[in-house]
């Protein structure tokens, strides 16, 4: 396996582990939003998994028409954009869920 492939695999796995990172911070996030029920805050760990499930179904069909490399780069770009969006708008739990 060449270096580019190894870097690609590591970056894809790192993006997939983002839900684990959020899960460890649920208590701190809950303290930042005391007016919300904890179940709403816990959606931050549930919704990415549900989104991954739905996107996987779509990506499977797109992989027949678009190269896997392009799909991977698009996925990384969307995950990065979502992460940046939520980091700049930390006053809204709705934006954090996107």
N, C-alpha and C positions, 0 to 999 in steps of 0.2 A: 504494500500500500504506500503510495507516495505521500509527501508532506501536505499537499493541498487537500487530498482526501481526508487525511487525519484531522486537519484543521476544520474541515467542513463537518465531519462527524462530531467532533468535540463541540463546535458551535451549535449544532442542532440539538445535541443532548443538553447543553447549557440552557438553551431557550425552553426546552421542555421542563426543566427543573424550576422554572420561575414560580410555579404554584407552590412548591415546597418552601421557597423563601417567604412568600406571603403568609403561608400557614404558620410559620414560626413567629410572625409579627402580629397575629390576630389580636392578642391582648393589648398591645400598644396602640393598634389602630382603633380598637374598641374604646380605649380611654380618650382618644382624640375626638371621637364622635359619641359623647355620653348620652345624647338624646335618641340614638338609634338602638333598636334591639340587637343583641349579639348575633342573632340568626341572620340579620341583614348584613352585618360585617363578615360573617362566615361565608357569605355568597362570593366573596373575593377569592376563595379557594375552590368553590364549586363551579362557578361560571367558566373559568378557563378550560376545565376538563370537558364540560358540556360543549363549549365552543370548538374544542379540538375534535370531538366526536363528529360534530356536524361538518366541519371543514374537511375532515378526512374523507367523508363521503363525496364531497364536491371535488377534492383534489384527486381522488382516484379517477374520476371521469376526465378531469383536465389533463391528467398525465398521459392520456391517450392522444391528446392534441398538442400539448406544450411539453417542452423538454423538462425533465426532472430537475435539472440545474436551475432553470428559470423559475420553476415552482418553488424550489428551496430558497432562492434569493428573494422571491416575492414574499414568502412566509417570514423570512428573517426581517425583511424591511417592515412588514406590517406589525410584527411583534415589537420591534424597536420603536416604531412610531407610537404604538399603544403605550409602551413603557414611558416614553418621553412625555406623552400627553398627560398621563396620570401623575407623573412627578412634578409637572408644572402647575397642576390644578389639584393640590392636596386638600382643598377646602370642600370638595364635593365628592361624596361617596359614589355617586352615579358615574362621574367621569373616571373614578378609580376602577370601577367595574368594567369599563370598556377596555 
